[in-house]
């Protein structure tokens, strides 16, 4: 009887389909390069009580330039991340 059980198990295993291959997801971390992180800041402000109109104007222009540089950097990071997302989704 044991011989029949072993033989039937061997015969049934030969009828099984090919083993199923499981796909493992690939995870990739995409980070923008450090060169895209460019947000200059004004660390020290002059004494506001002693500023002339010309100095106030120069300070405002400098802050506006820093703001524009930072905005451009953030736009570049946003574009980089969108491109990385599109590349990953195509695969």
C-alpha positions as CSV (number, residue, x, y, z in Angstrom):
1,X,0.0,0.0,0.0
2,X,2.9,2.4,0.8
3,X,4.3,1.7,-2.6
4,X,1.0,2.8,-4.3
5,X,0.8,6.0,-2.3
6,X,4.4,6.9,-3.2
7,X,3.9,6.1,-6.9
8,X,0.7,8.1,-7.1
9,X,2.4,11.1,-5.4
10,X,5.2,10.9,-8.0
11,X,2.8,10.7,-10.9
12,X,0.8,13.6,-9.7
13,X,3.8,15.8,-9.2
14,X,4.8,15.2,-12.8
15,X,1.5,16.7,-14.0
16,X,2.0,19.9,-12.1
17,X,2.6,23.0,-14.2
18,X,5.8,25.0,-14.2
19,X,6.6,26.7,-10.9
20,X,5.2,30.1,-10.6
21,X,7.7,32.9,-10.6
22,X,6.9,35.7,-8.2
23,X,7.9,39.2,-9.3
24,X,9.5,41.3,-6.6
25,X,8.9,45.0,-6.9
26,X,11.9,47.2,-7.4
27,X,12.1,50.3,-5.2
28,X,14.4,53.0,-6.2
29,X,15.0,56.2,-4.2
30,X,15.4,59.2,-6.5
31,X,16.8,62.3,-4.9
32,X,17.7,65.5,-6.7
33,X,21.4,66.4,-6.8
34,X,22.6,68.9,-4.2
35,X,23.4,71.4,-6.8
36,X,19.6,72.0,-7.3
37,X,19.2,73.1,-3.7
38,X,20.2,76.7,-4.0
39,X,18.3,79.1,-1.8
40,X,20.6,81.9,-0.6
41,X,19.6,83.6,2.5
42,X,20.6,86.9,4.1
43,X,22.1,85.9,7.5
44,X,22.7,89.4,8.9
45,X,20.5,92.4,8.4
46,X,21.9,95.9,9.0
47,X,20.4,98.0,11.8
48,X,17.2,99.3,10.3
49,X,17.2,102.5,12.3
50,X,20.4,103.7,10.5
51,X,19.6,102.6,7.0
52,X,19.4,105.2,4.2
53,X,16.9,104.9,1.4
54,X,19.6,103.7,-0.9
55,X,20.6,100.9,1.5
56,X,17.0,99.9,1.9
57,X,16.6,99.7,-1.9
58,X,19.7,97.6,-2.2
59,X,18.6,95.3,0.5
60,X,15.2,94.8,-1.1
61,X,16.8,94.1,-4.5
62,X,19.1,91.5,-2.9
63,X,16.2,89.8,-1.1
64,X,14.2,89.8,-4.4
65,X,17.2,88.2,-6.2
66,X,17.6,85.6,-3.5
67,X,13.8,84.8,-3.7
68,X,14.0,84.4,-7.5
69,X,17.0,82.1,-7.2
70,X,15.3,80.0,-4.7
71,X,12.1,79.8,-6.7
72,X,14.1,78.7,-9.8
73,X,15.8,76.0,-7.7
74,X,12.5,74.7,-6.4
75,X,11.1,74.7,-10.0
76,X,14.1,72.7,-11.1
77,X,13.7,70.2,-8.3
78,X,10.0,69.9,-9.2
79,X,10.9,69.2,-12.9
80,X,13.6,66.7,-11.8
81,X,11.1,64.8,-9.7
82,X,8.5,64.7,-12.5
83,X,11.0,63.4,-14.9
84,X,12.1,60.7,-12.5
85,X,8.5,59.7,-11.9
86,X,7.8,59.5,-15.6
87,X,10.9,57.4,-16.1
88,X,9.9,54.9,-13.3
89,X,6.3,54.7,-14.5
90,X,7.5,53.8,-18.1
91,X,9.3,50.7,-16.9
